[in-house]
Amino acid sequence: MNQIKVWQTLRASLFYTRFNSWYYIKFVFVLQALILLLAFPFLALFFHFMTTSLGYDSITDQNILEFLRNPLGLLFAVIFGLLALFFIYIELSVLILITYYHQQQIPFTIRMILRKILRQSKYLLSYQFIFFLLYFVLIVPIAGMGLHSELTDGIYIPNFIVNELLKSTSGAILYFSFIAVVIYINIRLLFSLAIFLTGECTIFQAIKRSWVITRWQTWRIVTNFVLMSFVATALIFIAFLIFLFPTILAEQLWAPAAPVVAGISLTLSQIFFIVAFTIVPIYIAHAVNFMFLTREDKVIPRSQNRIVKKPPRKSFYVVITAGIIALITINGVYLTEVTYSDNTQIIAHRGLKSAGVENSLESLHGAAKIGVDFVEMDILETKDHQFVVFHDTNLRRLAGINRNVRDMTLAELEKVTIRQDGFTSTIPSLDTYIEHAKKWNVNLNIEIKTHGGESKDFLANFEKIVQKHGVENNYIYQSLNRNIVETVKKRYPAMRVGFIVPLNFGNLVNVDADFIVIEEFSFSSSMQRQAHERNIDLLVWTITTPEAARKYMLADVDGIITEIPEEAMKVQNDLRNDQAVSTKLSDAIDLLTGN
């Protein structure tokens, strides 16, 4: 078998993609449009049907096991998964076959490709389906590497899981080991689909063959993808500057012309990125096929024959020109009229961690000094039915002591030394924490956590402390426990109580609360609209980058719970003070590129 050559792969893939670029642009654009307009709506309708049929408004982390324990729910979930898998299979298979036929100079039609895909599907109607399912499950966790489907673009490990894992050495080792193993398996199975589609073999045989021909080629394959990612990132950055510069220049030289220039720039950037994002999957498919053919010694000399295509009619150019003019006008008006609404509250997650240990008085003071809207903190009940401000049910991570909070008294816990990122502190009581919050004039977002050993007067004792300090109406309260949320809301209607939802699929969860805290993995504009229709707020957690903070502020969410409150406040100040057309254009282009 021949060795994979990095530069040869990149050059050959560019040649094949560029030589028939217009055909690819039209073809992939139509393919992706069909996925967006047919596959997504169909799957959404089926998901709605399967949840409502069993009496569910939505599927969340709290009811998913109950849903799956129902035989009909399990059947629906399997059917839904198979349908999604079928659409992914069709999309990736079309990309693989069309690029394979081009490189092998085999004449083809779309009907021929679909017939080939369906003919190979016969191998999936047996126990071989298990290997097929395993293959796609393995490529989903890093769907952004190599070939990927429109249906897998939004799939990733939720940030709240990653953040918690990275807070401990063992968790970080576990996370990075998992990623490394999955990437390695992805590389070794890279050619499975190409082998399966272009030969007469089962998916298991294709997986075995891919494992064989990728042996000792791992770093060459990784280098190819790293270089492709680097070039793509560089091109996006250069394009961003090119589209932004004329507007900045217009603002300096003749401000009234800036909206027009920005409208033209935004329109050109929309066209550019649509073309770029339709070409990239083809380029990657060509690279995968070229590496596969190199290993199998089946590369043939490149042909200069282009795909025969009819010249467009004049009416085509008229329609395109009219559409571009209309889009320039719409974009110009949008960039002139759109303004930042400044409704997003910034909530410091467990305080300011650059000032002290999470949930400590030092981190509370740091957050108060920078002027956040709220400080989010966690409380747990002690053995003697008091409350401490602490996140974990066990002291191991921050104190190095293998003892549970539920087994210790308040006095014992207050003597424990906790350490994090070079800071040292002690565990404060809820009373002490509230007293200091009032002293430093900062409001709290109190998360009521449970460890499973709460006393029968758990909530009553908590409510007494809140009333003692007179903060029922000033603070907001939240919990992962639905019963706690609804009980507190029923007893004290004036208190603003929220429900935390780590995972939410379908409609926004229906709960008697004043606000819902949703992990950004599950956030959608549809859920935001549903929240406002119900007259409740929607908060997003846990925001860890300035780019994400800016994104949700521009989306006008009601609040963000963030690990980086200082940077989030800087982003908010920038949005408040900079309403230049060029800034709005920059945000619009960021939205196009998915940043």
C-alpha positions as CSV (number, residue, x, y, z in Angstrom):
1,M,0.0,0.0,0.0
2,N,1.2,3.5,-0.8
3,Q,1.9,6.0,1.9
4,I,-0.5,9.0,2.2
5,K,1.3,12.2,1.2
6,V,0.0,15.3,2.9
7,W,0.7,18.0,0.2
8,Q,-0.3,15.7,-2.6
9,T,-3.7,15.1,-0.9
10,L,-4.3,18.8,-0.3
11,R,-3.3,19.7,-3.9
12,A,-5.4,17.0,-5.5
13,S,-8.4,17.8,-3.4
14,L,-8.2,21.4,-4.3
15,F,-7.8,20.6,-8.0
16,Y,-10.9,18.3,-8.1
17,T,-13.0,20.8,-6.1
18,R,-11.9,23.9,-8.0
19,F,-12.2,22.3,-11.4
20,N,-16.0,21.6,-11.1
21,S,-16.7,24.2,-8.4
22,W,-19.9,25.7,-9.9
23,Y,-21.4,22.2,-10.2
24,Y,-20.5,21.4,-6.6
25,I,-21.9,24.7,-5.3
26,K,-25.3,24.0,-6.9
27,F,-25.3,20.4,-6.0
28,V,-24.3,20.7,-2.3
29,F,-26.5,23.8,-1.8
30,V,-29.5,21.7,-3.0
31,L,-28.5,18.8,-0.9
32,Q,-28.1,20.9,2.3
33,A,-31.3,22.7,1.5
34,L,-33.2,19.4,1.3
35,I,-31.7,18.3,4.6
36,L,-32.7,21.7,6.2
37,L,-36.2,21.9,4.5
38,L,-37.2,18.2,4.6
39,A,-35.1,16.2,7.1
40,F,-35.1,18.7,10.0
41,P,-38.9,19.5,9.8
42,F,-39.8,15.8,9.4
43,L,-37.7,14.8,12.5
44,A,-39.2,17.8,14.4
45,L,-42.7,16.7,13.6
46,F,-42.0,13.1,14.5
47,F,-40.4,14.2,17.8
48,H,-43.5,16.3,18.6
49,F,-45.7,13.4,17.7
50,M,-43.9,10.9,19.9
51,T,-43.8,13.2,22.9
52,T,-47.4,14.4,22.8
53,S,-48.7,10.9,22.1
54,L,-47.3,9.8,25.5
55,G,-48.4,13.0,27.3
56,Y,-45.0,14.8,27.4
57,D,-44.6,18.5,26.7
58,S,-40.8,18.1,26.4
59,I,-38.0,15.6,27.1
60,T,-35.6,16.7,29.8
61,D,-32.9,15.1,32.0
62,Q,-35.5,14.5,34.6
63,N,-38.1,12.5,32.5
64,I,-36.0,10.9,29.8
65,L,-35.6,7.6,31.7
66,E,-39.3,7.5,32.5
67,F,-40.0,8.1,28.8
68,L,-37.6,5.3,27.7
69,R,-39.0,2.8,30.3
70,N,-42.4,3.0,28.5
71,P,-42.2,0.4,25.8
72,L,-43.9,2.7,23.3
73,G,-41.6,5.5,24.2
74,L,-38.6,3.3,23.7
75,L,-40.0,2.2,20.3
76,F,-40.5,5.8,19.3
77,A,-37.0,6.7,20.4
78,V,-35.5,3.9,18.3
79,I,-37.5,4.9,15.3
80,F,-36.5,8.5,15.7
81,G,-32.8,7.5,15.9
82,L,-33.1,5.3,12.9
83,L,-34.7,8.1,10.8
84,A,-31.9,10.5,11.8
85,L,-29.3,7.9,11.0
86,F,-30.9,7.3,7.6
87,F,-30.7,11.0,6.7
88,I,-27.1,11.2,7.9
89,Y,-26.3,8.1,5.9
90,I,-27.9,9.5,2.7
91,E,-26.1,12.9,3.0
92,L,-22.6,11.5,3.7
93,S,-23.0,8.8,1.1
94,V,-23.9,11.2,-1.7
95,L,-20.8,13.3,-0.9
96,I,-18.6,10.2,-0.8
97,L,-19.9,8.8,-4.1
98,I,-20.0,11.9,-6.2
99,T,-16.4,12.7,-5.3
100,Y,-15.3,9.1,-5.8
101,Y,-16.8,8.9,-9.2
102,H,-15.1,12.3,-10.2
103,Q,-11.7,11.1,-9.1
104,Q,-12.2,7.7,-10.9
105,Q,-13.6,9.5,-14.0
106,I,-16.7,7.4,-13.9
107,P,-19.8,9.0,-15.6
108,F,-22.7,9.1,-13.2
109,T,-26.2,10.6,-12.6
110,I,-27.9,11.4,-9.3
111,R,-30.3,8.6,-9.9
112,M,-27.3,6.2,-10.3
113,I,-25.9,7.4,-7.0
114,L,-29.2,7.0,-5.1
115,R,-29.6,3.6,-6.6
116,K,-26.1,2.6,-5.4
117,I,-26.8,3.9,-1.9
118,L,-30.1,2.0,-1.6
119,R,-28.5,-1.2,-3.0
120,Q,-25.9,-1.1,-0.4
121,S,-28.6,-0.6,2.2
122,K,-29.5,-4.3,2.0
123,Y,-26.5,-5.0,4.2
124,L,-28.1,-2.9,6.9
125,L,-31.2,-5.1,7.1
126,S,-29.4,-7.7,9.2
127,Y,-27.2,-8.0,12.3
128,Q,-24.7,-5.9,10.3
129,F,-26.8,-2.9,11.3
130,I,-25.2,-3.1,14.8
131,F,-21.8,-2.3,13.2
132,F,-23.3,0.5,11.1
133,L,-24.9,2.0,14.2
134,L,-21.7,1.7,16.2
135,Y,-19.8,3.5,13.3
136,F,-22.1,6.5,13.3
137,V,-22.2,6.7,17.1
138,L,-18.4,6.9,17.2
139,I,-18.2,9.7,14.6
140,V,-20.9,11.9,16.3
141,P,-18.8,13.1,19.4
142,I,-16.4,14.9,17.1
143,A,-18.7,15.5,14.2
144,G,-16.8,18.6,13.3
145,M,-13.7,16.6,12.3
146,G,-13.6,15.2,8.8
147,L,-16.9,14.4,7.1
148,H,-20.0,15.5,9.0
149,S,-23.7,15.9,8.4
150,E,-25.9,19.0,8.8
151,L,-27.8,16.8,11.3
152,T,-24.7,16.4,13.5
153,D,-23.5,20.0,13.5
154,G,-25.2,20.9,16.7
155,I,-24.1,17.8,18.6
156,Y,-21.3,18.2,21.2
157,I,-20.6,17.4,24.8
158,P,-22.5,20.0,26.9
159,N,-20.3,22.6,28.4
160,F,-21.5,22.1,31.9
161,I,-20.3,18.5,31.8
162,V,-16.9,19.5,30.4
163,N,-16.5,22.3,32.9
164,E,-17.2,20.1,35.9
165,L,-14.8,17.4,34.6
166,L,-12.0,19.9,34.1
167,K,-12.2,21.1,37.7
168,S,-10.5,18.0,38.9
169,T,-7.3,16.2,37.7
170,S,-9.0,12.8,37.4
171,G,-11.9,14.4,35.5
172,A,-9.6,16.2,33.1
173,I,-7.7,13.0,32.5
174,L,-10.9,11.1,31.9
175,Y,-12.2,13.8,29.5
176,F,-9.0,14.2,27.4
177,S,-8.5,10.4,27.3
178,F,-12.1,10.0,26.0
179,I,-11.5,12.6,23.3
180,A,-8.2,11.1,22.3
181,V,-9.7,7.6,22.0
182,V,-12.6,8.8,20.0
183,I,-10.4,10.8,17.6
184,Y,-8.1,7.8,17.2
185,I,-11.1,5.5,16.4
186,N,-12.5,8.1,14.0
187,I,-9.2,8.2,12.1
188,R,-9.0,4.4,11.9
189,L,-12.6,4.2,10.6
190,L,-12.2,7.1,8.3
191,F,-12.5,5.1,5.1
192,S,-15.3,2.8,6.2
193,L,-18.1,4.5,4.4
194,A,-16.1,4.9,1.2
195,I,-15.1,1.2,1.2
196,F,-18.7,0.2,2.0
197,L,-20.2,2.3,-0.8
198,T,-17.6,1.6,-3.5
199,G,-17.3,-2.1,-3.1
200,E,-19.5,-5.1,-2.6
201,C,-18.9,-5.7,1.1
202,T,-20.7,-5.5,4.4
203,I,-20.2,-2.6,6.8
204,F,-18.2,-4.9,9.2
205,Q,-15.9,-5.8,6.3
206,A,-15.5,-2.1,5.5
207,I,-14.7,-1.3,9.1
208,K,-12.1,-4.0,9.2
209,R,-10.5,-2.9,5.9
210,S,-10.4,0.7,7.0
211,W,-8.7,-0.3,10.2
212,V,-6.0,-2.2,8.1
213,I,-5.3,0.5,5.5
214,T,-5.1,3.4,8.1
215,R,-2.4,1.5,10.0
216,W,0.7,3.7,10.5
217,Q,-1.0,6.6,8.8
218,T,-2.6,8.3,11.8
219,W,-0.3,11.3,11.9
220,R,-0.4,11.8,8.2
221,I,-4.3,11.9,8.3
222,V,-4.3,14.1,11.4
223,T,-1.8,16.5,9.7
224,N,-4.1,16.7,6.6
225,F,-7.1,17.7,8.8
226,V,-5.1,20.1,10.9
227,L,-3.8,21.9,7.8
228,M,-7.3,22.1,6.3
229,S,-8.7,23.5,9.5
230,F,-5.8,26.1,9.7
231,V,-6.3,27.2,6.1
232,A,-10.1,27.4,6.5
233,T,-9.7,29.5,9.7
234,A,-7.2,31.8,8.0
235,L,-9.4,32.3,5.0
236,I,-12.4,33.1,7.2
237,F,-10.3,35.7,9.2
238,I,-9.0,37.3,6.0
239,A,-12.6,37.4,4.4
240,F,-13.9,38.9,7.7
241,L,-11.3,41.8,7.4
242,I,-12.0,42.3,3.7
243,F,-15.8,42.6,4.2
244,L,-15.4,44.8,7.3
245,F,-12.7,47.3,6.2
246,P,-14.8,49.3,3.6
247,T,-17.5,50.1,6.2
248,I,-14.9,51.2,8.7
249,L,-13.3,53.4,6.0
250,A,-16.8,54.8,5.1
251,E,-17.5,55.7,8.7
252,Q,-14.2,57.7,8.8
253,L,-14.6,59.4,5.5
254,W,-18.3,59.9,4.9
255,A,-20.6,58.5,7.7
256,P,-23.9,58.8,5.7
257,A,-22.6,56.2,3.2
258,A,-21.7,53.7,5.9
259,P,-25.1,51.9,6.0
260,V,-25.0,51.4,2.2
261,V,-21.5,50.2,2.2
262,A,-22.3,47.9,5.1
263,G,-25.4,46.5,3.3
264,I,-23.2,45.7,0.3
265,S,-20.5,44.1,2.5
266,L,-23.0,42.0,4.4
267,T,-24.6,40.8,1.2
268,L,-21.3,39.9,-0.3
269,S,-20.3,38.1,2.9
270,Q,-23.5,36.1,2.9
271,I,-22.9,35.0,-0.6
272,F,-19.2,34.2,0.2
273,F,-19.9,32.1,3.3
274,I,-22.8,30.3,1.6
275,V,-20.5,29.3,-1.2
276,A,-17.6,28.5,1.2
277,F,-19.8,26.3,3.5
278,T,-21.1,24.4,0.5
279,I,-17.6,23.8,-1.0
280,V,-15.9,22.7,2.2
281,P,-17.8,19.3,2.6
282,I,-16.9,18.5,-1.0
283,Y,-13.2,19.4,-0.4
284,I,-13.2,17.2,2.7
285,A,-14.9,14.3,0.8
286,H,-12.3,14.6,-2.0
287,A,-9.5,14.5,0.6
288,V,-10.9,11.4,2.3
289,N,-11.4,9.6,-1.1
290,F,-7.9,10.6,-2.3
291,M,-6.3,9.2,0.8
292,F,-8.3,6.1,0.5
293,L,-7.5,5.6,-3.2
294,T,-3.8,6.3,-2.5
295,R,-3.7,3.5,0.1
296,E,-5.5,1.2,-2.3
297,D,-3.2,2.2,-5.2
298,K,-6.2,3.3,-7.3
299,V,-5.3,6.9,-8.0
300,I,-5.5,7.6,-11.7
301,P,-4.1,10.7,-13.6
302,R,-6.3,13.8,-13.3
303,S,-8.6,14.5,-16.2
304,Q,-9.1,18.1,-17.5
305,N,-12.7,17.2,-18.5
306,R,-15.2,19.3,-16.7
307,I,-18.8,18.3,-16.0
308,V,-20.9,19.3,-19.0
309,K,-23.4,21.9,-18.0
310,K,-25.8,24.2,-19.9
311,P,-25.0,27.9,-19.9
312,P,-27.5,29.8,-17.6
313,R,-30.3,31.7,-19.3
314,K,-30.4,35.5,-19.2
315,S,-33.4,35.4,-17.0
316,F,-31.2,33.6,-14.4
317,Y,-28.8,36.6,-14.2
318,V,-31.8,39.0,-14.0
319,V,-33.3,37.1,-11.1
320,I,-29.9,36.9,-9.3
321,T,-29.2,40.6,-9.8
322,A,-32.6,41.6,-8.5
323,G,-32.2,39.3,-5.5
324,I,-28.8,40.8,-4.7
325,I,-30.1,44.4,-4.9
326,A,-33.1,43.5,-2.7
327,L,-30.8,41.8,-0.2
328,I,-28.4,44.8,-0.1
329,T,-31.4,47.1,0.7
330,I,-32.7,44.8,3.4
331,N,-29.3,44.4,5.0
332,G,-28.6,48.2,4.9
333,V,-31.9,48.9,6.7
334,Y,-31.3,46.1,9.2
335,L,-27.8,47.4,10.1
336,T,-29.1,50.9,10.5
337,E,-32.2,50.1,12.6
338,V,-31.0,47.2,14.8
339,T,-29.9,48.2,18.3
340,Y,-28.7,46.4,21.4
341,S,-31.6,46.2,23.9
342,D,-29.4,45.9,27.0
343,N,-31.8,43.6,28.9
344,T,-29.3,40.8,29.8
345,Q,-28.4,40.4,33.4
346,I,-24.9,39.2,34.3
347,I,-24.8,36.5,37.0
348,A,-21.4,35.5,38.4
349,H,-21.2,31.7,38.6
350,R,-20.1,30.9,42.2
351,G,-18.6,34.4,42.5
352,L,-15.5,35.8,40.9
353,K,-13.0,32.9,40.8
354,S,-10.1,35.2,40.0
355,A,-10.6,36.7,43.5
356,G,-11.0,33.5,45.5
357,V,-12.2,30.0,45.9
358,E,-15.6,29.3,44.4
359,N,-18.6,30.1,46.7
360,S,-16.2,31.8,49.2
361,L,-16.6,35.2,50.8
362,E,-13.5,36.4,48.8
363,S,-15.1,35.4,45.4
364,L,-18.3,37.0,46.6
365,H,-16.5,40.3,47.4
366,G,-14.7,40.2,44.1
367,A,-17.9,39.8,42.2
368,A,-19.5,42.6,44.2
369,K,-16.7,45.0,43.4
370,I,-17.0,44.6,39.6
371,G,-20.7,45.3,39.9
372,V,-22.5,42.1,38.6
373,D,-26.2,41.9,38.7
374,F,-26.3,38.7,40.8
375,V,-23.9,36.2,42.3
376,E,-24.9,32.6,41.9
377,M,-24.1,30.4,44.8
378,D,-25.0,26.9,46.1
379,I,-26.3,25.8,49.5
380,L,-26.5,22.4,51.1
381,E,-28.1,21.3,54.4
382,T,-25.7,20.2,57.2
383,K,-26.1,17.3,59.7
384,D,-27.5,19.8,62.3
385,H,-30.0,21.2,59.8
386,Q,-28.1,24.4,59.1
387,F,-26.9,25.6,55.7
388,V,-23.5,26.1,54.2
389,V,-22.5,27.7,50.9
390,F,-20.9,24.8,49.0
391,H,-21.4,23.1,45.7
392,D,-20.3,19.5,46.0
393,T,-21.9,17.0,48.3
394,N,-18.4,15.7,49.2
395,L,-15.4,17.7,50.4
396,R,-12.8,15.8,48.3
397,R,-12.4,18.2,45.4
398,L,-11.8,21.5,47.3
399,A,-10.7,20.3,50.8
400,G,-9.0,16.9,50.0
401,I,-11.2,15.3,52.6
402,N,-13.4,12.3,51.8
403,R,-16.4,13.4,53.9
404,N,-19.9,14.2,52.9
405,V,-21.6,17.6,53.8
406,R,-24.6,15.7,55.2
407,D,-22.5,13.9,57.8
408,M,-21.0,17.1,59.3
409,T,-22.3,19.9,61.5
410,L,-22.1,23.6,60.6
411,A,-19.4,24.2,63.2
412,E,-17.3,21.4,61.7
413,L,-17.7,22.6,58.1
414,E,-16.8,26.2,59.0
415,K,-13.4,25.0,60.2
416,V,-12.6,23.2,56.9
417,T,-9.9,24.8,54.7
418,I,-10.7,24.8,51.0
419,R,-8.2,25.5,48.2
420,Q,-8.6,26.2,44.5
421,D,-6.3,27.8,41.9
422,G,-3.8,29.1,44.5
423,F,-6.5,30.6,46.8
424,T,-7.3,29.4,50.3
425,S,-10.5,30.0,52.2
426,T,-13.1,28.4,54.6
427,I,-16.7,27.3,54.0
428,P,-19.2,30.1,55.0
429,S,-22.6,29.5,56.4
430,L,-25.6,30.8,54.5
431,D,-26.2,33.4,57.2
432,T,-22.7,34.8,57.0
433,Y,-22.8,34.8,53.2
434,I,-26.1,36.8,53.1
435,E,-24.8,39.3,55.7
436,H,-21.7,40.0,53.6
437,A,-23.7,40.2,50.4
438,K,-25.9,42.9,52.0
439,K,-22.8,44.6,53.4
440,W,-21.2,44.7,49.9
441,N,-24.6,45.6,48.2
442,V,-24.8,42.7,45.8
443,N,-27.8,40.5,45.1
444,L,-27.7,36.7,45.2
445,N,-29.0,33.9,43.0
446,I,-29.3,31.1,45.6
447,E,-29.3,27.6,44.2
448,I,-31.0,25.1,46.6
449,K,-29.1,21.9,46.2
450,T,-29.8,18.5,47.6
451,H,-27.7,15.5,48.7
452,G,-30.5,13.1,49.5
453,G,-30.4,13.3,53.3
454,E,-32.4,16.5,53.8
455,S,-34.5,16.9,57.0
456,K,-38.3,17.1,56.8
457,D,-38.0,20.8,57.7
458,F,-35.4,21.5,55.1
459,L,-37.3,24.1,53.1
460,A,-39.0,25.6,56.2
461,N,-35.5,26.2,57.8
462,F,-34.2,27.7,54.6
463,E,-37.3,30.0,54.3
464,K,-36.7,31.2,57.9
465,I,-33.2,32.3,57.1
466,V,-34.4,34.2,54.0
467,Q,-37.1,35.9,56.0
468,K,-34.8,36.7,58.9
469,H,-32.6,38.7,56.5
470,G,-35.5,40.2,54.6
471,V,-34.3,39.2,51.2
472,E,-37.4,37.4,49.9
473,N,-38.0,39.9,47.1
474,N,-34.4,41.1,46.4
475,Y,-32.8,37.7,45.6
476,I,-33.7,35.0,43.1
477,Y,-33.8,31.3,43.9
478,Q,-33.3,28.3,41.7
479,S,-33.0,24.5,41.9
480,L,-32.6,21.4,39.8
481,N,-35.3,19.8,41.9
482,R,-38.7,20.5,40.4
483,N,-40.6,19.7,43.7
484,I,-38.5,22.3,45.5
485,V,-39.1,25.0,42.9
486,E,-42.9,24.4,42.9
487,T,-43.2,24.1,46.6
488,V,-41.3,27.4,47.3
489,K,-43.3,29.1,44.6
490,K,-46.6,27.9,46.1
491,R,-45.7,28.9,49.7
492,Y,-44.2,32.3,48.7
493,P,-45.6,33.6,45.4
494,A,-43.7,36.9,45.8
495,M,-40.3,35.1,45.6
496,R,-38.7,34.8,42.2
497,V,-38.0,31.1,41.7
498,G,-36.4,29.3,38.8
499,F,-36.0,25.8,37.5
500,I,-32.6,24.6,36.2
501,V,-32.8,22.4,33.1
502,P,-29.5,20.8,32.1
503,L,-31.0,19.1,29.0
504,N,-34.2,20.1,27.2
505,F,-35.4,18.7,23.9
506,G,-38.6,19.7,22.1
507,N,-40.7,22.4,23.7
508,L,-39.5,24.4,26.7
509,V,-40.2,22.5,29.9
510,N,-43.6,23.5,31.5
511,V,-43.1,24.3,35.2
512,D,-44.6,26.7,37.7
513,A,-41.6,29.1,37.9
514,D,-40.7,32.7,37.3
515,F,-37.7,31.8,35.2
516,I,-36.0,28.8,33.6
517,V,-32.2,28.3,33.6
518,I,-31.2,26.3,30.5
519,E,-27.8,25.0,29.6
520,E,-26.6,26.6,26.3
521,F,-26.5,23.1,24.7
522,S,-30.3,23.1,24.7
523,F,-30.9,26.8,24.0
524,S,-32.8,27.8,20.9
525,S,-34.7,30.9,19.7
526,S,-37.9,28.8,19.8
527,M,-37.4,28.2,23.5
528,Q,-36.7,31.9,24.1
529,R,-39.9,32.8,22.3
530,Q,-41.9,30.2,24.3
531,A,-40.6,31.6,27.6
532,H,-41.6,35.1,26.7
533,E,-45.1,33.9,25.6
534,R,-45.5,32.4,29.1
535,N,-44.2,35.7,30.6
536,I,-41.2,34.0,32.3
537,D,-37.5,34.8,32.0
538,L,-34.9,32.5,30.3
539,L,-31.4,32.4,31.7
540,V,-28.5,30.6,29.9
541,W,-25.7,28.8,31.7
542,T,-22.7,28.3,31.9
543,I,-21.1,30.9,29.7
544,T,-17.3,30.5,29.5
545,T,-16.1,32.7,26.6
546,P,-16.6,36.4,25.7
547,E,-17.9,35.3,22.3
548,A,-20.6,33.3,23.8
549,A,-21.5,36.1,26.2
550,R,-21.8,38.6,23.3
551,K,-23.9,36.0,21.3
552,Y,-26.5,35.7,24.1
553,M,-26.6,39.4,24.8
554,L,-27.3,40.1,21.2
555,A,-30.0,37.4,21.3
556,D,-31.5,39.4,24.2
557,V,-31.7,36.6,26.7
558,D,-32.8,37.7,30.1
559,G,-29.6,36.6,31.9
560,I,-26.4,34.7,31.6
561,I,-24.8,32.7,34.4
562,T,-21.1,32.9,33.6
563,E,-17.6,31.8,34.7
564,I,-16.1,35.0,33.3
565,P,-18.2,37.9,34.8
566,E,-15.4,40.5,34.3
567,E,-15.1,39.7,30.6
568,A,-18.9,39.5,30.2
569,M,-19.3,43.0,31.7
570,K,-16.7,44.4,29.4
571,V,-18.6,42.9,26.4
572,Q,-21.8,44.4,27.7
573,N,-20.1,47.9,28.1
574,D,-18.8,47.6,24.6
575,L,-22.3,46.8,23.3
576,R,-23.7,49.8,25.2
577,N,-21.2,52.3,24.0
578,D,-20.5,51.1,20.5
579,Q,-23.4,51.3,18.1
580,A,-21.4,51.9,15.0
581,V,-22.6,50.3,11.8
582,S,-19.2,48.5,11.4
583,T,-19.7,46.9,14.8
584,K,-23.2,45.7,13.8
585,L,-21.7,44.4,10.6
586,S,-19.0,42.5,12.5
587,D,-21.7,40.9,14.7
588,A,-23.8,39.9,11.7
589,I,-20.7,38.3,10.0
590,D,-19.9,36.5,13.2
591,L,-23.4,35.1,13.2
592,L,-22.9,33.9,9.6
593,T,-19.7,32.0,10.6
594,G,-21.3,30.5,13.7
595,N,-19.2,32.3,16.2
